[in-house]
């Protein structure tokens, strides 16, 4: 497909890429992914704010403090979906958080996004 020239010398294809990047907050995800191992996520309020905004975390302060404490703890130990969900379950007073476990894993290891969560949902439906 040929590029169609539009205002200010921007090609339609480039404009569309820019639109998608802004719409899906690609820069925020890249920031989260690139900084997850070089910051203490349990203490870095800027990182937490970016994570909360990108993944739409709408939980109370106590929950978020426990979540980021777990995040910091598990990120250095080759985390798996099962490890994360179990750790969160212990730290969050018995709550099972598959969605937030999946979000944490997808940030730590971009090769493992949401697939583990979907598998768990299928297994829960079957059982």
C-alpha positions, -999 to 999 in steps of 0.1 A, spaced: 0 0 0 14 34 -10 19 60 17 -6 88 14 9 122 21 -11 143 46 -6 176 64 29 187 76 47 160 57 35 131 78 26 99 60 -7 83 68 11 50 78 33 69 102 4 89 116 -15 57 122 14 41 140 17 72 162 -21 71 169 -19 34 180 12 40 201 -6 69 219 -39 50 222 -24 19 237 2 39 258 31 20 243 56 44 258 42 38 293 45 0 288 81 3 275 89 25 306 75 -2 329 92 -31 311 126 -13 308 126 -1 345 112 -31 363 146 -45 372 164 -12 379 140 2 404 125 -9 437 89 -11 427 78 -13 463 92 22 469 92 40 436 60 61 435 66 72 399 68 36 387 37 26 407 18 56 393 27 45 357 18 9 364 -15 19 381 -23 41 351 -14 16 324 -31 -14 340 -59 6 356 -52 -4 391 -80 9 413 -74 -6 447 -69 10 481 -35 21 494 -31 -9 517 -37 -33 489 -13 -15 466 14 -14 492 11 -52 497 10 -57 459 42 -38 452 60 -54 481 52 -88 465 61 -75 431 96 -65 444 100 -98 461 90 -121 432 106 -102 403 141 -115 411 133 -152 414 123 -163 379 86 -157 385 59 -179 371 22 -173 371 17 -199 398 45 -185 420 30 -149 416 -6 -159 423 5 -180 453 26 -152 468 -2 -126 463 -27 -150 478 -5 -152 510 3 -115 512 -32 -103 503 -50 -123 530 -62 -152 510 -74 -132 479 -69 -148 445 -58 -122 420 -53 -139 385 -56 -106 366 -31 -88 387 -8 -118 388 -9 -118 350 -2 -81 348 28 -84 370 42 -114 350 36 -96 317 56 -66 330 85 -88 344 86 -111 314 70 -97 282 72 -132 267 45 -144 291 16 -120 288 -18 -130 297 -15 -166 283 -11 -181 318 -42 -162 330 -63 -175 301 -51 -211 308 -61 -207 344 -96 -194 335 -101 -224 311 -90 -248 338 -113 -233 364 -142 -235 340 -135 -272 332 -131 -280 369 
